[in-house]
């Protein structure tokens, strides 16, 4: 099996060197490159397509959490493991779906454990994730995919409607549609609905096609462009 590619992002040369040594001791992984800033790492992810990103939080010219957020929006995020001397950004880190949050000095056994989790996630594939996470104040909210009733595009974010309320996540509709094609179906350029929870396709008083969803007060409109595909999905399930 081919080694997984690890890219290291840290503005401190000694920290990068130490992480390189630690990764080199882990069978099945190799360092594909290193970056000293978020901008360098963004370009490297586009060219190298690493499987794992060892990412510092505080760096000149952009922080690691923002980089992870940008990669997630682009739909090409590797498994992110934060490596930092600061404990106060863990909630932010997991809100952008980080795999782990390691505090410096990093113990070899903790890094090995995190890399193994990254291997398992990569082998299982993105669609194996069964939940989304959202930051609400100083809390991290976990929403099982089975609970989601509606996904709506909101500027650069996505609002998630579920029985517990509405939260905002970083992932784009395109990313969620591609990551979970068997679970969600597009009904409009700004909306995805869960196939399993659509109960009725109907026309409203103005003749617009809409859907009724389990435990959801919103009855979103279906665009003409997506109507035929939705009908096929409903009749074929």
C-alpha positions as protocol buffer text, in pm:
chain_id: "A"
residue {
  index: 1
  type: UNK
  ca { x: 0 y: 0 z: 0 }
}
residue {
  index: 2
  type: UNK
  ca { x: 129 y: 345 z: -91 }
}
residue {
  index: 3
  type: UNK
  ca { x: 251 y: 566 z: 194 }
}
residue {
  index: 4
  type: UNK
  ca { x: 20 y: 849 z: 298 }
}
residue {
  index: 5
  type: UNK
  ca { x: 157 y: 1196 z: 224 }
}
residue {
  index: 6
  type: UNK
  ca { x: 200 y: 1431 z: 520 }
}
residue {
  index: 7
  type: UNK
  ca { x: 252 y: 1805 z: 479 }
}
residue {
  index: 8
  type: UNK
  ca { x: 388 y: 1999 z: 778 }
}
residue {
  index: 9
  type: UNK
  ca { x: 291 y: 2363 z: 836 }
}
residue {
  index: 10
  type: UNK
  ca { x: 479 y: 2557 z: 1106 }
}
residue {
  index: 11
  type: UNK
  ca { x: 660 y: 2890 z: 1100 }
}
residue {
  index: 12
  type: UNK
  ca { x: 934 y: 2758 z: 1332 }
}
residue {
  index: 13
  type: UNK
  ca { x: 1213 y: 2567 z: 1147 }
}
residue {
  index: 14
  type: UNK
  ca { x: 1303 y: 2356 z: 1452 }
}
residue {
  index: 15
  type: UNK
  ca { x: 939 y: 2254 z: 1498 }
}
residue {
  index: 16
  type: UNK
  ca { x: 919 y: 2148 z: 1132 }
}
residue {
  index: 17
  type: UNK
  ca { x: 1239 y: 1946 z: 1163 }
}
residue {
  index: 18
  type: UNK
  ca { x: 1119 y: 1768 z: 1475 }
}
residue {
  index: 19
  type: UNK
  ca { x: 786 y: 1680 z: 1315 }
}
residue {
  index: 20
  type: UNK
  ca { x: 967 y: 1552 z: 1006 }
}
residue {
  index: 21
  type: UNK
  ca { x: 1172 y: 1317 z: 1224 }
}
residue {
  index: 22
  type: UNK
  ca { x: 866 y: 1196 z: 1411 }
}
residue {
  index: 23
  type: UNK
  ca { x: 672 y: 1129 z: 1091 }
}
residue {
  index: 24
  type: UNK
  ca { x: 969 y: 948 z: 935 }
}
residue {
  index: 25
  type: UNK
  ca { x: 953 y: 695 z: 1219 }
}
residue {
  index: 26
  type: UNK
  ca { x: 593 y: 604 z: 1141 }
}
residue {
  index: 27
  type: UNK
  ca { x: 557 y: 324 z: 885 }
}
residue {
  index: 28
  type: UNK
  ca { x: 316 y: 400 z: 605 }
}
residue {
  index: 29
  type: UNK
  ca { x: 368 y: 777 z: 611 }
}
residue {
  index: 30
  type: UNK
  ca { x: 610 y: 1012 z: 437 }
}
residue {
  index: 31
  type: UNK
  ca { x: 660 y: 1388 z: 447 }
}
residue {
  index: 32
  type: UNK
  ca { x: 562 y: 1528 z: 107 }
}
residue {
  index: 33
  type: UNK
  ca { x: 661 y: 1883 z: 193 }
}
residue {
  index: 34
  type: UNK
  ca { x: 674 y: 2158 z: 454 }
}
residue {
  index: 35
  type: UNK
  ca { x: 546 y: 2516 z: 468 }
}
residue {
  index: 36
  type: UNK
  ca { x: 627 y: 2811 z: 693 }
}
residue {
  index: 37
  type: UNK
  ca { x: 299 y: 2998 z: 638 }
}
residue {
  index: 38
  type: UNK
  ca { x: -68 y: 2946 z: 560 }
}
residue {
  index: 39
  type: UNK
  ca { x: -31 y: 3090 z: 210 }
}
residue {
  index: 40
  type: UNK
  ca { x: 253 y: 2849 z: 128 }
}
residue {
  index: 41
  type: UNK
  ca { x: 50 y: 2559 z: 263 }
}
residue {
  index: 42
  type: UNK
  ca { x: -256 y: 2650 z: 56 }
}
residue {
  index: 43
  type: UNK
  ca { x: -48 y: 2641 z: -262 }
}
residue {
  index: 44
  type: UNK
  ca { x: 120 y: 2317 z: -154 }
}
residue {
  index: 45
  type: UNK
  ca { x: -214 y: 2146 z: -91 }
}
residue {
  index: 46
  type: UNK
  ca { x: -320 y: 2233 z: -445 }
}
residue {
  index: 47
  type: UNK
  ca { x: -1 y: 2091 z: -597 }
}
residue {
  index: 48
  type: UNK
  ca { x: 78 y: 1798 z: -364 }
}
residue {
  index: 49
  type: UNK
  ca { x: -271 y: 1686 z: -256 }
}
residue {
  index: 50
  type: UNK
  ca { x: -142 y: 1562 z: 82 }
}
residue {
  index: 51
  type: UNK
  ca { x: -344 y: 1309 z: 278 }
}
residue {
  index: 52
  type: UNK
  ca { x: -260 y: 1461 z: 616 }
}
residue {
  index: 53
  type: UNK
  ca { x: -183 y: 1817 z: 728 }
}
residue {
  index: 54
  type: UNK
  ca { x: 13 y: 1876 z: 1049 }
}
residue {
  index: 55
  type: UNK
  ca { x: -90 y: 2235 z: 1109 }
}
residue {
  index: 56
  type: UNK
  ca { x: 21 y: 2500 z: 1356 }
}
residue {
  index: 57
  type: UNK
  ca { x: -240 y: 2750 z: 1475 }
}
residue {
  index: 58
  type: UNK
  ca { x: -47 y: 3077 z: 1509 }
}
residue {
  index: 59
  type: UNK
  ca { x: 159 y: 3177 z: 1205 }
}
residue {
  index: 60
  type: UNK
  ca { x: 249 y: 3500 z: 1029 }
}
residue {
  index: 61
  type: UNK
  ca { x: 14 y: 3598 z: 747 }
}
residue {
  index: 62
  type: UNK
  ca { x: -278 y: 3375 z: 845 }
}
residue {
  index: 63
  type: UNK
  ca { x: -372 y: 3128 z: 1115 }
}
residue {
  index: 64
  type: UNK
  ca { x: -410 y: 2753 z: 1084 }
}
residue {
  index: 65
  type: UNK
  ca { x: -781 y: 2746 z: 1165 }
}
residue {
  index: 66
  type: UNK
  ca { x: -856 y: 2984 z: 877 }
}
residue {
  index: 67
  type: UNK
  ca { x: -646 y: 2768 z: 645 }
}
residue {
  index: 68
  type: UNK
  ca { x: -838 y: 2455 z: 745 }
}
residue {
  index: 69
  type: UNK
  ca { x: -1162 y: 2645 z: 688 }
}
residue {
  index: 70
  type: UNK
  ca { x: -1052 y: 2756 z: 339 }
}
residue {
  index: 71
  type: UNK
  ca { x: -955 y: 2401 z: 245 }
}
residue {
  index: 72
  type: UNK
  ca { x: -1287 y: 2263 z: 369 }
}
residue {
  index: 73
  type: UNK
  ca { x: -1480 y: 2518 z: 164 }
}
residue {
  index: 74
  type: UNK
  ca { x: -1281 y: 2420 z: -142 }
}
residue {
  index: 75
  type: UNK
  ca { x: -1380 y: 2058 z: -84 }
}
residue {
  index: 76
  type: UNK
  ca { x: -1023 y: 1923 z: -92 }
}
residue {
  index: 77
  type: UNK
  ca { x: -928 y: 1917 z: 274 }
}
residue {
  index: 78
  type: UNK
  ca { x: -678 y: 1655 z: 390 }
}
residue {
  index: 79
  type: UNK
  ca { x: -708 y: 1509 z: 739 }
}
residue {
  index: 80
  type: UNK
  ca { x: -608 y: 1799 z: 965 }
}
residue {
  index: 81
  type: UNK
  ca { x: -411 y: 1745 z: 1285 }
}
residue {
  index: 82
  type: UNK
  ca { x: -337 y: 2068 z: 1470 }
}
residue {
  index: 83
  type: UNK
  ca { x: 4 y: 2093 z: 1637 }
}
residue {
  index: 84
  type: UNK
  ca { x: 23 y: 2395 z: 1865 }
}
residue {
  index: 85
  type: UNK
  ca { x: 154 y: 2535 z: 2191 }
}
residue {
  index: 86
  type: UNK
  ca { x: -185 y: 2695 z: 2263 }
}
residue {
  index: 87
  type: UNK
  ca { x: -472 y: 2510 z: 2428 }
}
residue {
  index: 88
  type: UNK
  ca { x: -737 y: 2779 z: 2378 }
}
residue {
  index: 89
  type: UNK
  ca { x: -823 y: 2710 z: 2012 }
}
residue {
  index: 90
  type: UNK
  ca { x: -946 y: 2352 z: 2044 }
}
residue {
  index: 91
  type: UNK
  ca { x: -1313 y: 2442 z: 1996 }
}
residue {
  index: 92
  type: UNK
  ca { x: -1229 y: 2640 z: 1682 }
}
residue {
  index: 93
  type: UNK
  ca { x: -1018 y: 2352 z: 1556 }
}
residue {
  index: 94
  type: UNK
  ca { x: -1287 y: 2088 z: 1591 }
}
residue {
  index: 95
  type: UNK
  ca { x: -1545 y: 2323 z: 1442 }
}
residue {
  index: 96
  type: UNK
  ca { x: -1347 y: 2296 z: 1116 }
}
residue {
  index: 97
  type: UNK
  ca { x: -1349 y: 1917 z: 1153 }
}
residue {
  index: 98
  type: UNK
  ca { x: -992 y: 1870 z: 1272 }
}
residue {
  index: 99
  type: UNK
  ca { x: -900 y: 1509 z: 1337 }
}
residue {
  index: 100
  type: UNK
  ca { x: -693 y: 1589 z: 1645 }
}
residue {
  index: 101
  type: UNK
  ca { x: -540 y: 1872 z: 1848 }
}
residue {
  index: 102
  type: UNK
  ca { x: -190 y: 1804 z: 1976 }
}
residue {
  index: 103
  type: UNK
  ca { x: -19 y: 2030 z: 2230 }
}
residue {
  index: 104
  type: UNK
  ca { x: 355 y: 2096 z: 2194 }
}
residue {
  index: 105
  type: UNK
  ca { x: 589 y: 1943 z: 2285 }
}
residue {
  index: 106
  type: UNK
  ca { x: 426 y: 1661 z: 2092 }
}
residue {
  index: 107
  type: UNK
  ca { x: 479 y: 1313 z: 2227 }
}
residue {
  index: 108
  type: UNK
  ca { x: 569 y: 1055 z: 1961 }
}
residue {
  index: 109
  type: UNK
  ca { x: 301 y: 814 z: 2079 }
}
residue {
  index: 110
  type: UNK
  ca { x: 29 y: 1081 z: 2052 }
}
residue {
  index: 111
  type: UNK
  ca { x: 136 y: 1169 z: 1699 }
}
residue {
  index: 112
  type: UNK
  ca { x: 142 y: 801 z: 1605 }
}
residue {
  index: 113
  type: UNK
  ca { x: -211 y: 763 z: 1740 }
}
residue {
  index: 114
  type: UNK
  ca { x: -333 y: 1064 z: 1541 }
}
residue {
  index: 115
  type: UNK
  ca { x: -167 y: 948 z: 1220 }
}
residue {
  index: 116
  type: UNK
  ca { x: -328 y: 607 z: 1259 }
}
residue {
  index: 117
  type: UNK
  ca { x: -667 y: 776 z: 1290 }
}
residue {
  index: 118
  type: UNK
  ca { x: -588 y: 970 z: 975 }
}
residue {
  index: 119
  type: UNK
  ca { x: -502 y: 647 z: 796 }
}
residue {
  index: 120
  type: UNK
  ca { x: -832 y: 490 z: 900 }
}
residue {
  index: 121
  type: UNK
  ca { x: -1028 y: 795 z: 790 }
}
residue {
  index: 122
  type: UNK
  ca { x: -852 y: 813 z: 455 }
}
residue {
  index: 123
  type: UNK
  ca { x: -904 y: 443 z: 384 }
}
residue {
  index: 124
  type: UNK
  ca { x: -1270 y: 459 z: 486 }
}
residue {
  index: 125
  type: UNK
  ca { x: -1334 y: 765 z: 274 }
}
residue {
  index: 126
  type: UNK
  ca { x: -1507 y: 1095 z: 345 }
}
residue {
  index: 127
  type: UNK
  ca { x: -1855 y: 950 z: 317 }
}
residue {
  index: 128
  type: UNK
  ca { x: -1794 y: 742 z: 631 }
}
residue {
  index: 129
  type: UNK
  ca { x: -1832 y: 1050 z: 849 }
}
residue {
  index: 130
  type: UNK
  ca { x: -2168 y: 1029 z: 1018 }
}
residue {
  index: 131
  type: UNK
  ca { x: -2199 y: 1381 z: 1159 }
}
residue {
  index: 132
  type: UNK
  ca { x: -2129 y: 1750 z: 1113 }
}
residue {
  index: 133
  type: UNK
  ca { x: -1991 y: 1981 z: 1380 }
}
residue {
  index: 134
  type: UNK
  ca { x: -2075 y: 2345 z: 1441 }
}
residue {
  index: 135
  type: UNK
  ca { x: -1949 y: 2604 z: 1685 }
}
residue {
  index: 136
  type: UNK
  ca { x: -2223 y: 2774 z: 1887 }
}
residue {
  index: 137
  type: UNK
  ca { x: -2070 y: 3029 z: 2122 }
}
residue {
  index: 138
  type: UNK
  ca { x: -1807 y: 2842 z: 2321 }
}
residue {
  index: 139
  type: UNK
  ca { x: -1969 y: 2503 z: 2257 }
}
residue {
  index: 140
  type: UNK
  ca { x: -1913 y: 2246 z: 1986 }
}
residue {
  index: 141
  type: UNK
  ca { x: -2240 y: 2096 z: 1861 }
}
residue {
  index: 142
  type: UNK
  ca { x: -2242 y: 1756 z: 1690 }
}
residue {
  index: 143
  type: UNK
  ca { x: -2527 y: 1694 z: 1443 }
}
residue {
  index: 144
  type: UNK
  ca { x: -2569 y: 1334 z: 1322 }
}
residue {
  index: 145
  type: UNK
  ca { x: -2629 y: 1321 z: 946 }
}
residue {
  index: 146
  type: UNK
  ca { x: -2945 y: 1119 z: 1013 }
}
residue {
  index: 147
  type: UNK
  ca { x: -3090 y: 1418 z: 1202 }
}
residue {
  index: 148
  type: UNK
  ca { x: -3040 y: 1672 z: 924 }
}
residue {
  index: 149
  type: UNK
  ca { x: -3360 y: 1788 z: 757 }
}
residue {
  index: 150
  type: UNK
  ca { x: -3243 y: 2072 z: 531 }
}
residue {
  index: 151
  type: UNK
  ca { x: -2916 y: 2230 z: 414 }
}
residue {
  index: 152
  type: UNK
  ca { x: -2929 y: 2587 z: 287 }
}
residue {
  index: 153
  type: UNK
  ca { x: -2647 y: 2797 z: 140 }
}
residue {
  index: 154
  type: UNK
  ca { x: -2594 y: 3117 z: 341 }
}
residue {
  index: 155
  type: UNK
  ca { x: -2324 y: 3339 z: 186 }
}
residue {
  index: 156
  type: UNK
  ca { x: -1999 y: 3146 z: 243 }
}
residue {
  index: 157
  type: UNK
  ca { x: -2155 y: 2909 z: 495 }
}
residue {
  index: 158
  type: UNK
  ca { x: -2427 y: 2645 z: 513 }
}
residue {
  index: 159
  type: UNK
  ca { x: -2715 y: 2648 z: 759 }
}
residue {
  index: 160
  type: UNK
  ca { x: -2811 y: 2307 z: 893 }
}
residue {
  index: 161
  type: UNK
  ca { x: -3175 y: 2257 z: 995 }
}
residue {
  index: 162
  type: UNK
  ca { x: -3236 y: 1967 z: 1233 }
}
residue {
  index: 163
  type: UNK
  ca { x: -3484 y: 1888 z: 1513 }
}
residue {
  index: 164
  type: UNK
  ca { x: -3259 y: 2063 z: 1765 }
}
residue {
  index: 165
  type: UNK
  ca { x: -3263 y: 2394 z: 1577 }
}
residue {
  index: 166
  type: UNK
  ca { x: -3044 y: 2561 z: 1316 }
}
residue {
  index: 167
  type: UNK
  ca { x: -2665 y: 2588 z: 1317 }
}
residue {
  index: 168
  type: UNK
  ca { x: -2407 y: 2711 z: 1069 }
}
residue {
  index: 169
  type: UNK
  ca { x: -2120 y: 2497 z: 937 }
}
residue {
  index: 170
  type: UNK
  ca { x: -1818 y: 2572 z: 722 }
}
residue {
  index: 171
  type: UNK
  ca { x: -1879 y: 2306 z: 457 }
}
residue {
  index: 172
  type: UNK
  ca { x: -2025 y: 2419 z: 125 }
}
residue {
  index: 173
  type: UNK
  ca { x: -2331 y: 2262 z: -36 }
}
residue {
  index: 174
  type: UNK
  ca { x: -2114 y: 2133 z: -320 }
}
residue {
  index: 175
  type: UNK
  ca { x: -1882 y: 1964 z: -73 }
}
residue {
  index: 176
  type: UNK
  ca { x: -2169 y: 1803 z: 121 }
}
residue {
  index: 177
  type: UNK
  ca { x: -2342 y: 1691 z: -197 }
}
residue {
  index: 178
  type: UNK
  ca { x: -2027 y: 1526 z: -329 }
}
residue {
  index: 179
  type: UNK
  ca { x: -1929 y: 1373 z: 6 }
}
residue {
  index: 180
  type: UNK
  ca { x: -2274 y: 1220 z: 68 }
}
residue {
  index: 181
  type: UNK
  ca { x: -2445 y: 1160 z: -268 }
}
residue {
  index: 182
  type: UNK
  ca { x: -2658 y: 874 z: -136 }
}
residue {
  index: 183
  type: UNK
  ca { x: -2787 y: 1080 z: 156 }
}
residue {
  index: 184
  type: UNK
  ca { x: -2862 y: 1426 z: 18 }
}
residue {
  index: 185
  type: UNK
  ca { x: -3017 y: 1545 z: -309 }
}
residue {
  index: 186
  type: UNK
  ca { x: -3010 y: 1894 z: -455 }
}
residue {
  index: 187
  type: UNK
  ca { x: -3350 y: 2058 z: -504 }
}
residue {
  index: 188
  type: UNK
  ca { x: -3229 y: 2412 z: -574 }
}
residue {
  index: 189
  type: UNK
  ca { x: -2899 y: 2589 z: -629 }
}
residue {
  index: 190
  type: UNK
  ca { x: -2908 y: 2688 z: -261 }
}
residue {
  index: 191
  type: UNK
  ca { x: -3065 y: 2379 z: -102 }
}
residue {
  index: 192
  type: UNK
  ca { x: -3006 y: 2009 z: -34 }
}
residue {
  index: 193
  type: UNK
  ca { x: -3257 y: 1779 z: 134 }
}
residue {
  index: 194
  type: UNK
  ca { x: -3213 y: 1432 z: 288 }
}
residue {
  index: 195
  type: UNK
  ca { x: -3357 y: 1164 z: 62 }
}
residue {
  index: 196
  type: UNK
  ca { x: -3484 y: 962 z: 357 }
}
residue {
  index: 197
  type: UNK
  ca { x: -3684 y: 1247 z: 513 }
}
residue {
  index: 198
  type: UNK
  ca { x: -3868 y: 1389 z: 210 }
}
residue {
  index: 199
  type: UNK
  ca { x: -4233 y: 1297 z: 256 }
}
residue {
  index: 200
  type: UNK
  ca { x: -4417 y: 1482 z: -19 }
}
residue {
  index: 201
  type: UNK
  ca { x: -4364 y: 1671 z: -342 }
}
residue {
  index: 202
  type: UNK
  ca { x: -4649 y: 1918 z: -402 }
}
residue {
  index: 203
  type: UNK
  ca { x: -4751 y: 2246 z: -566 }
}
residue {
  index: 204
  type: UNK
  ca { x: -4813 y: 2547 z: -343 }
}
residue {
  index: 205
  type: UNK
  ca { x: -5081 y: 2809 z: -397 }
}
residue {
  index: 206
  type: UNK
  ca { x: -4870 y: 2985 z: -656 }
}
residue {
  index: 207
  type: UNK
  ca { x: -4800 y: 2668 z: -851 }
}
residue {
  index: 208
  type: UNK
  ca { x: -4440 y: 2625 z: -734 }
}
residue {
  index: 209
  type: UNK
  ca { x: -4304 y: 2277 z: -672 }
}
residue {
  index: 210
  type: UNK
  ca { x: -4213 y: 2231 z: -305 }
}
residue {
  index: 211
  type: UNK
  ca { x: -4120 y: 1949 z: -71 }
}
residue {
  index: 212
  type: UNK
  ca { x: -4252 y: 1854 z: 270 }
}
residue {
  index: 213
  type: UNK
  ca { x: -3988 y: 1716 z: 505 }
}
residue {
  index: 214
  type: UNK
  ca { x: -4021 y: 1520 z: 829 }
}
residue {
  index: 215
  type: UNK
  ca { x: -3999 y: 1741 z: 1140 }
}
residue {
  index: 216
  type: UNK
  ca { x: -3920 y: 2055 z: 940 }
}
residue {
  index: 217
  type: UNK
  ca { x: -4139 y: 2367 z: 931 }
}
residue {
  index: 218
  type: UNK
  ca { x: -3980 y: 2490 z: 607 }
}
residue {
  index: 219
  type: UNK
  ca { x: -4120 y: 2363 z: 278 }
}
residue {
  index: 220
  type: UNK
  ca { x: -3843 y: 2458 z: 34 }
}
residue {
  index: 221
  type: UNK
  ca { x: -3902 y: 2522 z: -333 }
}
residue {
  index: 222
  type: UNK
  ca { x: -3776 y: 2283 z: -598 }
}
residue {
  index: 223
  type: UNK
  ca { x: -3627 y: 2444 z: -907 }
}
residue {
  index: 224
  type: UNK
  ca { x: -3738 y: 2333 z: -1251 }
}
residue {
  index: 225
  type: UNK
  ca { x: -3382 y: 2224 z: -1320 }
}
residue {
  index: 226
  type: UNK
  ca { x: -3383 y: 1979 z: -1027 }
}
residue {
  index: 227
  type: UNK
  ca { x: -3745 y: 1864 z: -1036 }
}
residue {
  index: 228
  type: UNK
  ca { x: -3699 y: 1561 z: -1263 }
}
residue {
  index: 229
  type: UNK
  ca { x: -3406 y: 1427 z: -1062 }
}
residue {
  index: 230
  type: UNK
  ca { x: -3601 y: 1463 z: -738 }
}
residue {
  index: 231
  type: UNK
  ca { x: -3898 y: 1276 z: -886 }
}
residue {
  index: 232
  type: UNK
  ca { x: -3671 y: 992 z: -994 }
}
residue {
  index: 233
  type: UNK
  ca { x: -3513 y: 979 z: -649 }
}
residue {
  index: 234
  type: UNK
  ca { x: -3851 y: 965 z: -474 }
}
residue {
  index: 235
  type: UNK
  ca { x: -3999 y: 700 z: -699 }
}
residue {
  index: 236
  type: UNK
  ca { x: -3687 y: 485 z: -689 }
}
residue {
  index: 237
  type: UNK
  ca { x: -3625 y: 470 z: -317 }
}
